């Protein structure tokens, strides 16, 4: 019996072992799949805009031919679906469309790659999906290309795509074919991408204007135009010495007093007030995209109502050569029968009266913006001197001329900019000469300056 | 003599029977003078067994369930009873309409938003930022910082980063790995990873992971400064994040 028992056990062992081995042998048959289609590696899909519903989006596809994969590439099909499972039902994300799309940057680039016949459609290749609701795009090479397994990265862009209308993830199933008719399926894969709702960050910038005028003391910034143009000006007229400018005391009827009287025309210095040391300046800063102007008008309110130098409370009958004995100093142009607001030279004969303004220089204050003078016949952008430059002419004016101007009845522009202005300065000179017949007295005029930005 | 033969036979029988127990079968206790085996179980996975006696102690396990992502520089595996074979991408970004307020040359505007990324069965992902710099209604485009720069009030600047900041104020946050860094592996690109420094170049890579990753929540901080001549208007930064996984 023992022998029988032992023998029986040996038999059982043999049977059990055989069963195990038999089971093991079966396994490889169940684990194997198709040996012909491999999975593309390094697969990716990139969008240049990821907001839902956006049109004109470029989809960039990229995939590497796998090691052991097909070395002939004739065509590619991509199906955009709601799942990545190749061979199953494929429904395109709502709103996604290839309508009007074009092919760009294909690699391989040889062999005339194009969007293939029936380039877009809705029925996927059976290896990629089923149904008829896919968003399908196809690319084919007229001459199938040789690619290197494990090395060649196939890529292409599809432009003009409309993104899905809902946020979320969608999938691209991509299949390669060795022929250019989407028949001989080779390698494939799937990738995911997503679109999001609108992402907006916003902020506001208000319109700005900082405009000021003041009197600059000659001792703060020297009056010569070149010095003023090169000086570092403190923003917002931070160097102003008030708003009064004195032309001094004319020593005779042939001397024109020009600001700053104490230095520019020293014989006009009255010595009794520091105001004869001043000249005028303005500063402008604005973010107006379309630029700005600086202008002025004579302020006829208050005690000085004649729009030119006059004594307080006076009313003058005229401002031409025949009116040199009243209590108004004729503007330089009107005294010489030149139109109001048109340039004229300072005349130093004893009989003339003249009052005028010039803007000799702009200070850009190390900015990149450009406030520009007006040196036309109706402008003010001239030397600021009585003589020494080119003689003033109403025809063919230039900034090198010794011209002066005044507008007694309206407003005039002194400087302009075509874009934003970054704390730039404008120099302003006044000049006056009395006639031998001008009554004595204290003459003054108020000037109203303004700036008009265009946003 | 016969007794010896019986003994051999008995031992042989016991040994053979033990081998034939596969797969798992619970046997009666095995004891000897120097050992004791209680509730031995050989074969099926999933259990821990204590093996102990007065002269010995041991624990044995025939295996346990592995769940989640394991990876190194040359490999990646995903374990679990119900792992999927489908590539997956999830970008968590709700609609955003963030108004930073009114800009001034005297101070810096800032604000932040969040988005999250999760990928599955990917070699990694790269996050790109898409969109022109803030643009005004007439078409003026703000100057964007092309290299990491600190904010300067009164100078026209636009930039972003993806870390926690103290300048211009306490704003932004470092990436947060959900639930922790053993499951999620997102990182900020170096160009956007310096606190209090900002940059914006359209189509730049701003974040990445080198493997599949659970959710990493990123925070984008936006920084705006204007100059005295930056045109007036309402500026809009219309942008999106393009997450590109590689499978």
Interface residues (C-beta under 8 A of the other chain):
Chain A: X2 X5 X6 X9 X12 X13 X16 X42 X43 X44 X45 X46 X47 X48 X49 X50 X51 X83 X84 X85 X167 X169 X171 X189 X190 X191 X192 X193 X194 X195 X196 X197 X198 X199 X200 X201 X202 X203 X204 X205 X206 X207 X208 X210 X285 X286 X287 X288 X289 X367 X369 X419 X420 X421 X422 X423 X455
Chain B: X5 X6 X9 X12 X13 X16 X19 X20 X86 X87 X88 X89 X90 X91 X93 X94 X95 X96 X97 X98 X99 X100 X101 X102 X103 X109 X111 X113 X115 X119 X123 X128 X130 X131 X134 X136 X138 X140 X203 X222 X224 X226 X227 X228 X229 X230 X231 X232 X233 X234 X235 X236 X237 X238 X239 X240 X241 X242 X243 X244 X245 X246 X247
